[in-house]
Every structure is written in structure tokens, then in C-alpha cells.
Amino acid sequence: MNESEESDSEFAEPAVRAPEGIVETLIVNFRPQPAIPAVFVLFLTVLVAVFTFDPDAERGILILLAPVGILASCGLAIAAGFCSLFPQAIWILIAAWALKFTNTGPLPPYNRYVLFAGMFACAVMFVAQIWRVRIGRFVPTIRIDED
């Protein structure tokens, strides 16, 4: 091999393969990394409302931005759902947890409907991603490190 061939092999794409077996298929389809932005925005939205809540004070303009944060985080979870099933699943779980703050808590009651709409959208994306994996339209890969 000459020098140019050696340098080309150094920058070659790593070898990848499709998952084999049910365990590998579940692991590669539930990667948590894509969910980080969606989870962060949803937690931030809910926790800002929780920590700034004062039942004796009048609600400020900040609380009106809660639906925007909820919808933005749902959009991030759906976008991340094109490469993993984990973002939608964790978003639905966290949204179910956040519902307890909508009755008499820091989130105004109309946020309950926003959370339900987001949960429905994430559930639809979850089913769509399962369908994409099932028909082979999306095939996650496992990188093979060659030493």
C-alpha cells in the first residue's frame, strides 16, 4: 500500500451492520440520545412554572409561554422520533407526570389539553416509527469497531 491508500483507509467510514435478534433490535431502536433536547425543554417548561408558582400572586406573562414550551418539546420529540422510539416514549411519560400540575397547580388548566394533544402526537409518531422499522423503511445500524 502506498501513502495515499493508507490515508484513505484511515478516514473510511466505520463498518456497520443491521441488528440481529430481538435484543439488538430493541436496543438500537431505543437510543436515548435523541431525546435529550425534548426532555430538557419539557422539564424546563414544567419546572419553571412549578418553581415560580405563587397561589397568592397574580399569574405573569411567563405562564402564558408554557404551552409554547410544551409544543416545542413535543416537536423535538417527534423530530427525534425519526431515529429512535425512546423520545416519544419518554415524552409521553413525562407529560403524564406533568398533568398533575394542571388541576390546581402551577400550570393553568388549559395546558392539560396541550399535554394531551402532545401525547397523542407522540403516540402517532411512535406507531409510525414502529411501522417504518417493521417494513424496513428505517434500519438502524450497529457500528463495528475494527481494531
Backbone as a printed PyTorch tensor [residue, N CA C, xyz], in Angstrom:
tensor([[[  0.8410,  -1.1840,   0.0000],
         [  0.0000,   0.0000,   0.0000],
         [  0.8790,   1.2370,   0.0000]],

        [[  0.5080,   2.2240,  -0.7770],
         [  1.2640,   3.4690,  -0.7530],
         [  0.6220,   4.4290,   0.2450]],

        [[  1.2030,   5.6160,   0.3710],
         [  0.7500,   6.5660,   1.3950],
         [ -0.6910,   7.0310,   1.1790]],

        [[ -1.0740,   7.2710,  -0.0630],
         [ -2.4340,   7.7570,  -0.3090],
         [ -3.4800,   6.7020,   0.0480]],

        [[ -3.1910,   5.4330,  -0.1990],
         [ -4.1280,   4.3790,   0.1640],
         [ -4.2380,   4.2380,   1.6740]],

        [[ -3.1190,   4.4300,   2.3830],
         [ -3.1470,   4.3490,   3.8360],
         [ -3.9760,   5.4830,   4.4260]],

        [[ -3.8080,   6.6920,   3.8990],
         [ -4.5670,   7.8190,   4.4340],
         [ -6.0510,   7.6860,   4.1080]],

        [[ -6.3850,   7.1050,   2.9460],
         [ -7.7900,   6.8860,   2.6080],
         [ -8.4400,   5.8850,   3.5530]],

        [[ -7.7260,   4.8550,   3.9260],
         [ -8.3030,   3.8510,   4.8120],
         [ -8.4770,   4.3900,   6.2320]],

        [[ -7.6850,   5.3750,   6.6170],
         [ -7.8300,   5.9700,   7.9420],
         [ -9.1350,   6.7460,   8.0710]],

        [[ -9.5740,   7.3590,   6.9770],
         [-10.7830,   8.1810,   7.0040],
         [-11.9990,   7.4610,   6.4320]],

        [[-11.8900,   6.1880,   6.2120],
         [-13.0120,   5.4250,   5.6720],
         [-14.1250,   5.3380,   6.7140]],

        [[-15.3210,   5.1870,   6.2210],
         [-16.4690,   5.0510,   7.1100],
         [-16.3230,   3.7820,   7.9440]],

        [[-16.7390,   3.8410,   9.2040],
         [-16.6570,   2.6280,  10.0170],
         [-17.6250,   1.5710,   9.4920]],

        [[-17.3000,   0.3380,   9.7020],
         [-18.1600,  -0.7540,   9.2590],
         [-19.4110,  -0.7860,  10.1300]],

        [[-20.5480,  -0.9840,   9.5040],
         [-21.8160,  -1.0510,  10.2240],
         [-22.5770,  -2.2890,   9.7770]],

        [[-23.5070,  -2.6900,  10.6150],
         [-24.3570,  -3.8240,  10.2690],
         [-25.7450,  -3.6060,  10.8560]],

        [[-26.6990,  -4.3160,  10.3280],
         [-28.0630,  -4.2590,  10.8540],
         [-28.1360,  -5.0820,  12.1390]],

        [[-29.0680,  -4.7480,  13.0170],
         [-29.1890,  -5.5260,  14.2560],
         [-29.6360,  -6.9580,  13.9730]],

        [[-29.1450,  -7.8670,  14.7930],
         [-29.5170,  -9.2760,  14.6660],
         [-30.1880,  -9.7110,  15.9640]],

        [[-31.3760, -10.1950,  15.8720],
         [-32.0820, -10.6740,  17.0570],
         [-32.9330,  -9.5960,  17.6920]],

        [[-33.8140, -10.0360,  18.5530],
         [-34.7770,  -9.1310,  19.1810],
         [-34.1160,  -8.1720,  20.1600]],

        [[-33.1180,  -8.6390,  20.8990],
         [-32.4670,  -7.7810,  21.8940],
         [-31.7300,  -6.6320,  21.2150]],

        [[-30.9450,  -6.9280,  20.1900],
         [-30.2350,  -5.8600,  19.4700],
         [-31.2090,  -4.9130,  18.7970]],

        [[-32.2880,  -5.4280,  18.2500],
         [-33.2850,  -4.5810,  17.5970],
         [-33.9100,  -3.6160,  18.6020]],

        [[-34.2420,  -4.1040,  19.7860],
         [-34.8000,  -3.2250,  20.8220],
         [-33.7920,  -2.1790,  21.2720]],

        [[-32.5500,  -2.5950,  21.4470],
         [-31.5230,  -1.6620,  21.9200],
         [-31.2770,  -0.5450,  20.9110]],

        [[-31.1390,  -0.8870,  19.6370],
         [-30.8410,   0.1600,  18.6520],
         [-32.0500,   1.0350,  18.3500]],

        [[-33.2550,   0.5540,  18.6120],
         [-34.4420,   1.3740,  18.3790],
         [-34.8340,   2.2200,  19.5760]],

        [[-34.1870,   2.0380,  20.7100],
         [-34.4820,   2.8290,  21.9040],
         [-33.2540,   3.5990,  22.3680]],

        [[-32.5630,   4.2170,  21.4440],
         [-31.4050,   5.0370,  21.7960],
         [-31.8890,   6.3090,  22.4890]],

        [[-31.3220,   6.6220,  23.6550],
         [-31.8280,   7.7760,  24.4070],
         [-31.2690,   9.1260,  23.9650]],

        [[-30.1570,   9.1690,  23.2490],
         [-29.5170,  10.4420,  22.9310],
         [-30.4220,  11.4150,  22.1790]],

        [[-31.2190,  10.9890,  21.2060],
         [-32.0700,  11.9660,  20.5060],
         [-33.1270,  12.6180,  21.3930]],

        [[-33.4290,  12.0230,  22.5230],
         [-34.4890,  12.5430,  23.3870],
         [-34.0310,  13.6760,  24.2840]],

        [[-32.7420,  13.8940,  24.4070],
         [-32.2260,  14.8580,  25.3760],
         [-32.8030,  16.2650,  25.1800]],

        [[-32.8060,  16.8440,  23.9740],
         [-33.3680,  18.2020,  23.8380],
         [-34.8570,  18.2820,  24.1920]],

        [[-35.6410,  17.3070,  23.7590],
         [-37.0800,  17.3300,  24.0390],
         [-37.3520,  17.2150,  25.5330]],

        [[-36.6540,  16.3210,  26.1870],
         [-36.8370,  16.1340,  27.6320],
         [-36.3920,  17.3790,  28.3920]],

        [[-35.2870,  17.9610,  27.9710],
         [-34.7760,  19.1690,  28.6270],
         [-35.7840,  20.3090,  28.5300]],

        [[-36.3270,  20.5440,  27.3450],
         [-37.2870,  21.6440,  27.1560],
         [-38.5760,  21.3840,  27.9390]],

        [[-39.0650,  20.1540,  27.9440],
         [-40.2920,  19.8550,  28.6890],
         [-40.0760,  20.0100,  30.1920]],

        [[-38.9760,  19.4580,  30.7060],
         [-38.6820,  19.6270,  32.1350],
         [-38.5180,  21.1010,  32.4890]],

        [[-37.7970,  21.8370,  31.6630],
         [-37.5750,  23.2550,  31.9240],
         [-38.8990,  24.0180,  31.9510]],

        [[-39.7690,  23.7310,  31.0070],
         [-41.0730,  24.3960,  30.9490],
         [-41.8980,  24.1150,  32.2010]],

        [[-41.9890,  22.8560,  32.5690],
         [-42.8080,  22.4880,  33.7320],
         [-42.1760,  22.9880,  35.0270]],

        [[-40.8750,  22.8340,  35.1560],
         [-40.2310,  23.2220,  36.4100],
         [-40.1890,  24.7330,  36.6130]],

        [[-40.0660,  25.5060,  35.5410],
         [-40.1410,  26.9650,  35.6840],
         [-41.5260,  27.3510,  36.2010]],

        [[-42.5590,  26.7190,  35.6610],
         [-43.9200,  27.0070,  36.1360],
         [-44.1010,  26.5800,  37.5880]],

        [[-43.5280,  25.4460,  37.9540],
         [-43.6670,  24.9480,  39.3280],
         [-42.9450,  25.8530,  40.3150]],

        [[-41.7180,  26.2300,  39.9960],
         [-40.9210,  27.0000,  40.9490],
         [-41.2940,  28.4750,  41.0150]],

        [[-41.9900,  28.9880,  40.0180],
         [-42.4120,  30.3900,  40.0570],
         [-43.8680,  30.5390,  40.4880]],

        [[-44.5120,  29.4490,  40.8380],
         [-45.9320,  29.4770,  41.2080],
         [-46.1120,  30.0440,  42.6130]],

        [[-46.9840,  31.0260,  42.6970],
         [-47.3730,  31.5970,  43.9890],
         [-48.8950,  31.7270,  43.9640]],

        [[-49.5970,  30.9230,  44.7710],
         [-51.0610,  30.9440,  44.7060],
         [-51.6750,  32.2860,  45.0950]],

        [[-50.9510,  33.0840,  45.8640],
         [-51.4940,  34.3750,  46.2970],
         [-51.2440,  35.4910,  45.2810]],

        [[-50.2980,  35.2900,  44.3970],
         [-49.9460,  36.3300,  43.4210],
         [-50.6900,  36.0960,  42.1050]],

        [[-50.7830,  37.1670,  41.3500],
         [-51.4010,  37.0730,  40.0370],
         [-50.4030,  36.4350,  39.0700]],

        [[-50.9200,  35.6490,  38.1510],
         [-50.0360,  34.9780,  37.1900],
         [-49.4500,  35.9850,  36.2150]],

        [[-48.1840,  35.7840,  35.8990],
         [-47.4970,  36.6840,  34.9880],
         [-47.5530,  36.1950,  33.5520]],

        [[-46.8620,  36.9190,  32.7200],
         [-46.8160,  36.5960,  31.2940],
         [-46.0300,  35.3170,  31.0320]],

        [[-45.1110,  34.9840,  31.9290],
         [-44.2750,  33.7980,  31.7440],
         [-45.1140,  32.5280,  31.6660]],

        [[-46.1760,  32.4680,  32.4320],
         [-47.0020,  31.2610,  32.4490],
         [-47.7380,  31.0750,  31.1260]],

        [[-47.9510,  32.1560,  30.3830],
         [-48.6010,  32.0460,  29.0750],
         [-47.6920,  31.3890,  28.0420]],

        [[-46.3960,  31.3430,  28.3290],
         [-45.4510,  30.7060,  27.4140],
         [-45.3380,  29.1980,  27.6480]],

        [[-45.9800,  28.6910,  28.6810],
         [-45.9120,  27.2560,  28.9720],
         [-46.4040,  26.3980,  27.8030]],

        [[-47.5280,  26.7220,  27.1590],
         [-47.9380,  25.8980,  26.0140],
         [-46.9260,  25.9220,  24.8730]],

        [[-46.2510,  27.0430,  24.6950],
         [-45.2230,  27.1300,  23.6470],
         [-44.0820,  26.1680,  23.9600]],

        [[-43.6540,  26.1380,  25.2200],
         [-42.5950,  25.2140,  25.6230],
         [-43.0170,  23.7640,  25.4920]],

        [[-44.2650,  23.4800,  25.8520],
         [-44.7720,  22.1100,  25.7380],
         [-44.8190,  21.6830,  24.2770]],

        [[-45.3430,  22.5440,  23.4160],
         [-45.4220,  22.2110,  21.9880],
         [-44.0410,  22.1120,  21.3510]],

        [[-43.1240,  22.9820,  21.7550],
         [-41.7590,  22.9110,  21.2140],
         [-41.0870,  21.6060,  21.6090]],

        [[-41.2510,  21.2050,  22.8580],
         [-40.6310,  19.9520,  23.2930],
         [-41.2760,  18.7560,  22.6050]],

        [[-42.5720,  18.8220,  22.3690],
         [-43.2460,  17.7480,  21.6430],
         [-42.7300,  17.6700,  20.2080]],

        [[-42.5440,  18.8210,  19.5820],
         [-41.9800,  18.8430,  18.2340],
         [-40.5790,  18.2580,  18.1870]],

        [[-39.7800,  18.5570,  19.2010],
         [-38.4370,  17.9750,  19.2730],
         [-38.5060,  16.4590,  19.4470]],

        [[-39.4380,  15.9860,  20.2590],
         [-39.5820,  14.5370,  20.4560],
         [-40.0280,  13.8520,  19.1700]],

        [[-40.9260,  14.4840,  18.4440],
         [-41.3910,  13.9000,  17.1870],
         [-40.2700,  13.9020,  16.1560]],

        [[-39.5190,  14.9870,  16.0750],
         [-38.3970,  15.0430,  15.1340],
         [-37.3460,  13.9930,  15.4780]],

        [[-37.0720,  13.8230,  16.7620],
         [-36.1000,  12.8070,  17.1810],
         [-36.6560,  11.4070,  16.9720]],

        [[-37.9490,  11.2960,  16.8660],
         [-38.5860,  10.0020,  16.6730],
         [-38.3120,   9.3600,  15.3410]],

        [[-37.7060,  10.0950,  14.4190],
         [-37.3610,   9.5030,  13.1350],
         [-36.1370,   8.6010,  13.2310]],

        [[-35.4400,   8.6160,  14.3750],
         [-34.2660,   7.7500,  14.5140],
         [-34.3050,   6.9060,  15.7770]],

        [[-35.3490,   7.0010,  16.5700],
         [-35.4250,   6.2290,  17.8060],
         [-36.8600,   6.2300,  18.3130]],

        [[-37.2150,   5.2060,  19.0560],
         [-38.5350,   5.1540,  19.6800],
         [-38.5340,   5.7720,  21.0730]],

        [[-37.3750,   5.9570,  21.6390],
         [-37.2510,   6.4330,  23.0130],
         [-37.7980,   7.8460,  23.2280]],

        [[-37.5450,   8.8150,  22.3230],
         [-38.0240,  10.1820,  22.5880],
         [-39.5310,  10.2850,  22.7960]],

        [[-40.3060,   9.5960,  21.9700],
         [-41.7580,   9.6740,  22.1370],
         [-42.1960,   8.9970,  23.4290]],

        [[-41.6010,   7.8500,  23.7290],
         [-41.9910,   7.1170,  24.9400],
         [-41.6990,   7.9320,  26.1950]],

        [[-40.5170,   8.5000,  26.2820],
         [-40.1610,   9.2660,  27.4820],
         [-40.9600,  10.5670,  27.5440]],

        [[-41.2550,  11.1700,  26.3930],
         [-42.0440,  12.4000,  26.3870],
         [-43.4460,  12.1260,  26.9170]],

        [[-44.0400,  11.0210,  26.4950],
         [-45.3800,  10.6710,  26.9750],
         [-45.3590,  10.4410,  28.4830]],

        [[-44.3400,   9.7650,  28.9840],
         [-44.2410,   9.5190,  30.4290],
         [-44.0830,  10.8200,  31.2180]],

        [[-43.2360,  11.7150,  30.7350],
         [-43.0260,  12.9830,  31.4440],
         [-44.2730,  13.8620,  31.3490]],

        [[-44.9460,  13.8360,  30.1970],
         [-46.1840,  14.6120,  30.0550],
         [-47.2630,  14.0870,  31.0010]],

        [[-47.3240,  12.7770,  31.1750],
         [-48.2840,  12.2080,  32.1310],
         [-47.9620,  12.6830,  33.5510]],

        [[-46.6730,  12.7670,  33.8730],
         [-46.2630,  13.2980,  35.1800],
         [-46.6580,  14.7720,  35.3050]],

        [[-46.4950,  15.5410,  34.2240],
         [-46.7890,  16.9750,  34.2540],
         [-48.2870,  17.2590,  34.3730]],

        [[-49.1250,  16.2980,  34.0190],
         [-50.5770,  16.5040,  34.1170],
         [-51.0190,  16.8120,  35.5430]],

        [[-50.2930,  16.3120,  36.5230],
         [-50.7090,  16.5470,  37.9110],
         [-50.5840,  18.0140,  38.3130]],

        [[-49.8490,  18.8020,  37.5460],
         [-49.6860,  20.2220,  37.8510],
         [-50.7450,  21.0920,  37.1820]],

        [[-51.6730,  20.4890,  36.4330],
         [-52.6520,  21.2920,  35.6950],
         [-53.9780,  21.4660,  36.4240]],

        [[-54.2970,  20.6300,  37.3710],
         [-55.6030,  20.7380,  38.0490],
         [-55.6830,  21.9730,  38.9270]],

        [[-54.9250,  22.0030,  39.9740],
         [-54.9390,  23.1570,  40.8760],
         [-53.5310,  23.6650,  41.1100]],

        [[-52.6320,  23.2610,  40.2680],
         [-51.2300,  23.5940,  40.4690],
         [-50.7610,  24.7590,  39.6370]],

        [[-49.4800,  24.7930,  39.3890],
         [-48.8560,  25.9360,  38.7380],
         [-49.1690,  26.0800,  37.2540]],

        [[-49.5140,  25.0110,  36.5770],
         [-49.8530,  25.1280,  35.1590],
         [-51.3460,  25.4100,  35.0210]],

        [[-51.7110,  26.4150,  34.2410],
         [-53.1350,  26.6930,  34.0340],
         [-53.8460,  25.4670,  33.4490]],

        [[-55.1360,  25.3170,  33.7160],
         [-55.8660,  24.1180,  33.2860],
         [-55.8370,  23.8600,  31.7800]],

        [[-55.7550,  24.9120,  30.9600],
         [-55.7530,  24.6870,  29.5140],
         [-54.5040,  23.9390,  29.0530]],

        [[-53.4540,  23.9100,  29.8550],
         [-52.2580,  23.1500,  29.4850],
         [-52.5110,  21.6450,  29.4970]],

        [[-53.5540,  21.2350,  30.1910],
         [-53.9330,  19.8230,  30.1790],
         [-54.2380,  19.3840,  28.7470]],

        [[-54.9510,  20.2230,  28.0030],
         [-55.2940,  19.8910,  26.6210],
         [-54.0610,  19.9230,  25.7240]],

        [[-53.1600,  20.8310,  26.0030],
         [-51.9120,  20.8980,  25.2340],
         [-51.0940,  19.6310,  25.4740]],

        [[-51.0300,  19.1860,  26.7220],
         [-50.2980,  17.9560,  27.0410],
         [-50.9560,  16.7370,  26.3910]],

        [[-52.2830,  16.6760,  26.4290],
         [-52.9760,  15.5540,  25.7910],
         [-52.7420,  15.5490,  24.2790]],

        [[-52.7710,  16.7180,  23.6540],
         [-52.5100,  16.7980,  22.2120],
         [-51.0850,  16.3410,  21.9010]],

        [[-50.1350,  16.7560,  22.7230],
         [-48.7560,  16.3200,  22.5340],
         [-48.5920,  14.8300,  22.7350]],

        [[-49.2840,  14.2870,  23.7350],
         [-49.2190,  12.8420,  23.9710],
         [-49.7980,  12.0750,  22.7830]],

        [[-50.8830,  12.5810,  22.2210],
         [-51.4760,  11.9370,  21.0510],
         [-50.5250,  11.9920,  19.8590]],

        [[-49.9280,  13.1610,  19.6280],
         [-48.9930,  13.3060,  18.5030],
         [-47.7830,  12.3850,  18.6740]],

        [[-47.2650,  12.2870,  19.8810],
         [-46.1230,  11.3950,  20.1300],
         [-46.5220,   9.9330,  19.9620]],

        [[-47.7350,   9.5860,  20.3700],
         [-48.2000,   8.2100,  20.2000],
         [-48.3330,   7.8630,  18.7160]],

        [[-48.8320,   8.8080,  17.9260],
         [-48.9380,   8.5850,  16.4810],
         [-47.5480,   8.3990,  15.8750]],

        [[-46.5910,   9.2280,  16.2870],
         [-45.2290,   9.0890,  15.7710],
         [-44.6030,   7.7770,  16.2240]],

        [[-44.8990,   7.3470,  17.4330],
         [-44.3910,   6.0730,  17.9490],
         [-44.8670,   4.9250,  17.0600]],

        [[-46.1650,   4.9160,  16.7430],
         [-46.7260,   3.8790,  15.8720],
         [-46.1340,   3.9880,  14.4660]],

        [[-45.9760,   5.2030,  13.9620],
         [-45.3930,   5.3880,  12.6280],
         [-43.9560,   4.8750,  12.5780]],

        [[-43.1870,   5.1160,  13.6260],
         [-41.8030,   4.6420,  13.6460],
         [-41.7490,   3.1170,  13.7380]],

        [[-42.6370,   2.5230,  14.5130],
         [-42.6930,   1.0540,  14.5590],
         [-43.0200,   0.5090,  13.1770]],

        [[-43.9550,   1.1550,  12.4790],
         [-44.3030,   0.7430,  11.1260],
         [-43.1020,   0.8800,  10.1940]],

        [[-42.3510,   1.9790,  10.3040],
         [-41.1720,   2.1840,   9.4540],
         [-40.1170,   1.1120,   9.6960]],

        [[-39.9230,   0.7280,  10.9500],
         [-38.9540,  -0.3260,  11.2720],
         [-39.4650,  -1.6640,  10.7580]],

        [[-40.7440,  -1.9050,  10.9480],
         [-41.3350,  -3.1930,  10.5640],
         [-41.2460,  -3.4480,   9.0660]],

        [[-41.5090,  -2.4390,   8.2460],
         [-41.4780,  -2.6460,   6.7940],
         [-40.0800,  -2.4690,   6.2110]],

        [[-39.1260,  -2.1010,   7.0410],
         [-37.7520,  -1.9610,   6.5650],
         [-37.4180,  -0.5990,   5.9940]],

        [[-38.3010,   0.3540,   6.1500],
         [-38.0400,   1.7060,   5.6550],
         [-36.9730,   2.3990,   6.4940]],

        [[-36.8660,   2.0170,   7.7520],
         [-35.8260,   2.5290,   8.6380],
         [-35.1010,   1.3300,   9.2300]],

        [[-33.8010,   1.2680,   8.9810],
         [-32.9920,   0.1790,   9.5170],
         [-31.8630,   0.7960,  10.3270]],

        [[-31.9830,   0.7710,  11.6480],
         [-30.8880,   1.2920,  12.4650],
         [-29.6730,   0.3800,  12.3310]],

        [[-28.5190,   0.9420,  12.5370],
         [-27.2980,   0.1600,  12.3570],
         [-26.4740,   0.1350,  13.6330]],

        [[-25.6250,  -0.8510,  13.7000],
         [-24.6780,  -1.0030,  14.7960],
         [-23.2900,  -0.8630,  14.1990]],

        [[-22.4960,   0.0200,  14.7840],
         [-21.1390,   0.2290,  14.2740],
         [-20.2340,  -0.8810,  14.7770]],

        [[-19.4030,  -1.3730,  13.8850],
         [-18.4340,  -2.4060,  14.2300],
         [-17.0710,  -1.7460,  14.2800]],

        [[-16.4840,  -1.7080,  15.4510],
         [-15.1500,  -1.1260,  15.6010],
         [-14.1060,  -2.1780,  15.2650]],

        [[-13.3370,  -1.8880,  14.2520],
         [-12.2680,  -2.8050,  13.8640],
         [-10.9630,  -2.2820,  14.4170]],

        [[-10.2960,  -3.0960,  15.1860],
         [ -9.0230,  -2.6780,  15.7800],
         [ -7.8490,  -3.0990,  14.9610]]])
